[in-house]
Amino acid sequence: MSDNKSSMKIGKNAFLGAAGIILILMLVSGILTIALASGQYERVEVDGRTMIVADSYTEVEKPDYPIWRWITAPVEVLGAPGNIAVITIILFIVFVSGSIAILEGAGVMKDLVAKLVARFSQRKYLLMAIMIFMFMFLASFLGIYEGLVPMIIFIVPLAYSLGWDSLTGLGISLLPLAFGFAAAVTNPFTVAIAQGIAELPLFSGSWLRIIFFIIVYFIIFIFVSRHAKKVDADPEKSLVYKEDQARKALQQPEDSSAILEASHPGMKKALIWFASCMGIAILFVILTSIIPAISDLSFPLMGLMFFIGGIGAGNFAKLTGRKIAKSFFNGIIGMVPGIILILMAYSVKHIIDRGMITDTILHAAAGWIESAPTMGAAFLIYLITLIMNFFIGSASAKAFLMMPILTPLADLVGITRQTAVLAFDFGDGFSNMLFPSNALLLIALGFTVVSYPRWFRWTFPLQIIMLALTSVFLMFAVMINFGPF
């Protein structure tokens, strides 16, 4: 068994780099609250969801929002109305990081990875292809995204054991999750909501989305496998080689066969217990995607099952209560910098909301679309969704905010509503892996040694490819009057 030090911690340089970027974004958001007029749309409740009323925008008196509150925004978000999600995410991170530290301390993580390596070491690129497809499918068809982010904790050590780096681990887990969510076929949180507001038949136009999904899958597999083969040939070519070596030293890697030989009956029980808890957790996540009324419970349920799974596994692996508690506490301490980054990221939206300029930005964007030609209007919807995604990470929240305005504008400028939904979907998803204001990206990176600047450098070429691909599909949708209407 290893000591109680958790490998789940964010390095000083990674933290300072990400914090510096987000701080600049906070200041820019604050400046915008001064430079732009404050305004708001009227809002109505529809089936328990808040939607804006098109053509109801009015300018309002600027709120009293002093500059010093830009700096206190990361603390204010904890008590802001409607921000219960922030507290939920923080508790989720606390339970997951503490539980994973218990698994590491008990040796359960090593045993799990060793079993997978023993089975797939000679077919590791087949395993890569299967995992990328699995994550993409769950995100694209069921809308499962946040609930599977913790799987990164298992996949990065697996990537290490297969001779790859942490970027490869993220490439076979986080990337397909996010890009699958964007390449949505029947995603209930993007396609279903947007089509419902646009009064389109549910999941209509899926033929084009399926083609797009298949192309995106092969692009991700080629991108990640090429990187993995480069690291296979020369590990020092990895952008995170030094960081990975430090993490591996902390995890004290051993030969997989030696780990399996040393495994005791209690370890098998620990694995079965934890795997059962994870199975229940994933079942909960699937149910939340099918039953919208319980969708807000995905984080609490995942966190609870990680906690139960970690405590039980530690007990089966013969850890004392004191060691379990110490490991859990050390895991939480290691993720404190990540929690700070998440609070800072959420404060970007908090600042523009307090300055009452969110609707101002949306109203200005609507004016641009209304005066644009047909093809230009489709791309403006794409661009505006990208911009709004910087401030509002939730896909369903953006749909309820934007689609009531975009739907009549699409009719006005001569593009089909289905094309408007497609442009919205494209603008919502891919940039989740680009914008540092996205809390889930920061959570995922916090589970690894990858800093945001290194992640940006690695994924930026892929983002350019996706921008080109989505542009081609959007032009095609406009040209064929992608419908039914």
N, C-alpha and C positions, 0 to 999 in steps of 0.2 A: 504494500500500500504506500502511496505517496504521502507527503506531508500535507499540511492544511493550507498551503498557499494555492490560491486559485490562479489559473492561467487566464481567466476572464478579467482582463483589466485593460484600460486604454492608456497607451503610452503618453508621456508628457508632451512630446513634440506633436503627436497626432491630435491631442486635446487642444493645445494652443493654436495649431493651424486651423482646425475646424471652428474653434471659438472666435478666432480673429475674423474669419469669413462671415460668420453669422452676426457678429457685432457690427460689421460694416452694413449688412443687410438691415439690421435693426435701425441704424442711423439713417439709412436711405429711406426706410419706411416712415420714420419720424419726420424727415424733411418733406416727404410727400404730403403729410398731414398739414403742413404749413403752406405748401405751394398750391395744392389743389383745393377747390371749393368742397365743402361738405354737402352731402345730399343723400337722399334715400328714396327707395321705392316703397309703395304700400305692400304689405304682406298679408296673406290669408292662409288659414289652416285647411289643408285638403287631406283627408284620411290620416290625420295625425302628423302630417308633414307640412312644414312652412314653405310656401311658394310665393314668389314675387308677382305683382300685377304689372303686366306690360303697359307702357305709356303712362305710368303713374309717378315717374321720377320728378322730384322737386328739390331745389336747393334749400338747405336749412342753415340756421346760425351755427357758426363754428363752435364746437364744444370747448370748454376750458380744459385743455390737455397740455400742461407745461412740459418743457424739455426734460426735466429731471425724471419724469415718469417713463421716458423711453428706457432709462437704465433700470428702473425697478420693475419693468414689464415682466421679466422672467419669474418674479415672485408673484406679481398680480395675477398671472394666468391661473394660478392655483385656486383663486377665489372668484374668477370671472364667471358670469352667468353662462351656462351651456358648456363650460369647459370641464365637466366631470370626466371627459375622455382623457384629459391630461393626467389626472390622479389615477385613473384606471391603468393607463400605460405605465406609470411609474411603479405602481404596485405589481404589475405584471413583470416588469424588469427585476424588481426586488425578489420575487418568488423564483423566477427562472434562474437568475444569476446565483442565488443562494443554493438552489437545488442542484445546479450543474456542478458547483463546487463540492457538494457532498458526493456526487457521482465520481468526480475526479479523485477525491480523497479516498474513496472506497476502492478505486481501481475498476469500477464498472465501465467507465468510458473506454479504457484501454481494452477490456475484454470484449466489448461490443465491436469496436473497430477491428480488433484482431480476427474475430469471426467473419466479418465482412471481407477483410483482406484475404483470408484463407480461401474464401469461396470465389472471389472475383479477381485475384491478382493477375491471372493470365488472360482475363477478358475485361480489363478495366475500361476500355473505350466503349465496349458494349454497355457496361454499367453506366458510363457517362451519358450515352444516348438515351437509355431508359429513364434515368433520373431527370434529365432535362425535359423529356416528354411528359413525365409524370407531373412535375411542377407546373409546366405550361398548361397542361390539360386541366388540372384542378383550378388554376387561376382563371383560365379563359372560359371554361364551361360552367363552373360553380361559383366563381368570384372569390375563391379562398386565397387570401393573400397574407394578411396580418397573422393569422393563426398558424401559418407554416414557417414564419420567419425564424422561430426558435430551432427549427431543424438544422439551421446553419451551424449550430453548436456541435452537432454530430458530424456534419459533412466535411467541415474544414479539417478536423483530425483524420478523417478517412482519406481526404486528399493528400495529407502529409504521408500517410502510410503507403499510399499508392505511388509515391514519388513525385507528387505535384506540389503546388504552393497554395497559399490561402486565397489568392486571386482565382485559381482554378476552382477551389471549393465554393467561392461565391458565385463563380460562373455556372456551376451546375445546380445552384439552389436559388440564390437571390435574383440573378438575372432572368432565368426562365419564369420565376414567380411574377416579377414586375412586368416583363414583356408579354407573358401570357395574359395578364390582367389587361394590358393595353390591346393585345390582339384578340379582343373579346369576341366570342361567338354567341354564347348565351349567358354572359356575365349578368347576374341579377342586379348588380349595383351600378352598372353603367348602361349596357344595352337595354335591359328591361325597363329601368326607370326613365331613361331618355326617350325610348320609343313610346312608353306610356304617356308621357307629357306631350309628345308630338302626335299622339293619337294614331300611331302606326300599329299594324298587326304585330303581336308579340313575336319577337325573334325573326321577323321577316328580313329578307336580304342576307340570310345566313350563308348562302352559297359563296358570296364574295368574301365574307369574313373567314370562312373555312380555307379558302385559297390563300388568303393573307396569313392565316395561322400557320399553315404548312410551310410557307416561304420563310417566315420569321423563325420557325423551329430549325430549319436547316442553316440559316444564317448564324444563329446562336451556337449550334453544334460545331460548325466550321470554325467560328471565332474562338470558342473555348478550347476545342481540341488542338488547334494550331498552337495556341499558347501553351497548352499542357505538353505537347510534344517538344516545344522549345525548352521548357523547363526540364523535361525528361533528359534531353541531350546535354544541357548545361544549367544546373540549378542556379548558378550565379547570375544568369540573365534575367531572373525574376526581379520585378520592381520592388519586391518586398523580401528579398533574400535575407538581409541582415535581421529584419524583424521576425521572419519565420524561424531563423536559427535560434534566436533568443526565446521564442515561444516553445520551440521543440525542447530546448534545454530545460525549461521550466516544467514541461510535461514529462520529462525523463522517458523518452521513447525506448521501447525494448523490441526485440524480435517477436513477431506475431506468434510463431510456434512456441517460443518460450513462455509467452503470456498464457497461451491456451493450456500448456502442460502444467503450469502453476495454478491454474484456475481450480477453485474448490467448489463443492456442491452449493454452498451459500451464494456464490457468485451467479450460478445458473438461476437460482431462485430470485436473486436481485434483478437479473436481466428480464426474467419473465414478468416480474412485478412491474418494473418500469415500463416495459413494452406494452403491457396491458393498460397501464395508466395513459400512455401515449395514444393507444388505440381508441380508448374512450374519449380522450381529448379531441382527436381528429374527427371522431363521429359527432361530437358536439359542434365542431366547426362546420362540418358539412350540414348539419341541421340548421345552424344559424344562417347559412346561405340559402336554404330552402324556405325557412320560416322567418321573414323579415322582422317580425315582432320581437324576436329574441336575438337579433343581430348584434346588439350592443353587449351581449354577454360573452362574446368570443374570447376577449382578453381575460376577463375574470375566470372563466372556466379553464382556459389553457393554463393560467398561472396557478390555479388551485390544483389541477392534475399534475403539474410539474412538482409542486410542493409535496403532494401526497406520494408521488412516485419517487422523489428524491429521498424523503424521510424513510419510506419503506425499504428502498433499495439499500440505503446505508445500514439499516437494521439487519437485513438479510446478509449483508456483506460483513457483519460482525463489528461494525463501528460502535463505539460507546456513545452514549447520549451526549457526553461532553464534546467528543470529536465531531459529531454531527452538528451540534450547535456552533462550534468554532468554525467549521468549514462553511456553514451557511452564512455566518457573519462575515467571514473573509470574502466570500463571493459577492456580497452586497457592497462591501467597501470598495472592491475593485471596479464596480460599475457606477460609483458616485459621479465621476467625470462625465459618463454618458448621460446620466440623469440631468446634469447641469446643461449639457448641450441640447437635450430635448426641450427643456424649459426655455432656453434661448430661442430655439427654432419656432416654438409655438408663440413666442412673444412677437414675432414678425406680423403674424395675422392679428394678434391682439392690438398692436399699435395702430394698424390701419382701421380696425374696427372701432377703436376708441376715438380715432380722428374722424370717423364717419366718411371715409373716402372709398370704401369698397364699392358701393353703388355708383359713386361718381365715375370710377374707372370703367365699370360695366356699361354705364350710360354713354360714355364717350366712345367705347368700342362699338356699341350698337349704331351710333351715328356713322362710323367708318364703314360698317357693313352695308348700311342702307344706301350709301352713295357709291358703292363699288360695283364693277361689272360682275357678271355671273361667276366666272372662274375666280376672280379676285375675292369675291364674297366668301367662297368656300374656304380659301386659304386664310382669310381673315378670321373666320370662325375657329380654324385650327390654331392660328397664332394667339387669338384672345384666350382660348382655353389654356394654352401653354402659359400665358401670363397669369391667369387666375389660379392655375395650379401651383404657381410659386407661393401664393398666399394661402390657398385653401387646398389642403391635401386630400380631403375626403371626396371621392368620386360622386357619391350620392348627393352630398351637400352642394357640389358644383352643379349637378344636373338640375336640382330643384331651384337653384339660383339663376342659372343661365338659360335653360331650355324654354321657359315661358317667354323669354325675349327672342331667342334665336329662331323659334318655330315660325312666328309670323314674319320675321325678317327674311327667312328662307323663301317663304311664299312670295314676298314682295320683290326680291331680286331675281327670282326665277330658278332657284335650285331646289331640288326635291328635299323633303324633310328627312328622308333616309340618308341623303348625302350630308345634311347638317348633323345628324346623329353620328355618322361615321367620322366626320371632322372632329366632333366633340370627343369621341372615344380615342382617336389618335392623339389629340392634344392633352388628354388627361393622363395617359399611362406612362409613356416612355420617359418623360421628364422626371418621373418619380425617382429614377436612378441617377439624375443629374443635379437636381436642386438641393443645396444643403439645408434648405428650410423644411425638407421632408423628414419628419421625425422617425419614420420607419427605416429610412436609409441610415440614419445615425445609429439607431438601435442595432441594425444588422452589422454595420462596420464596427460598432462597439464590442460585438461578440468575437471579433478577429483582431489582427494586428494591422489591418489596412487603414491608413489615414484617408481622409476625404481627398486631399490633393493627389495621392497615388491612385485612388479609385477613379477620380476624374480623368487623369492622364490615361489610364488603361481603357476606360469605357468610351472616351470621347470619339474615337474613330467609329465605334459601333453606333453611337448616337447619330453621327453623320450619315451612316448607311441607312439607319431607320428613317431619318428625315427625308432622304431621297426616295426610299421605298414608299413611305406613306404619301409623299407628294405625287408619285406616279399613280397610286391607287385612288387618290382623291381626284386627280384630273380625269382618270378613267370613269369614276363615278359620276362626275359632272357631264362628261360626254355621252354616257349611255342613259342619262336621267335615272340613275339608280333609285329604284322604287320599292314598293308599288307607287308611292307618290311622295 
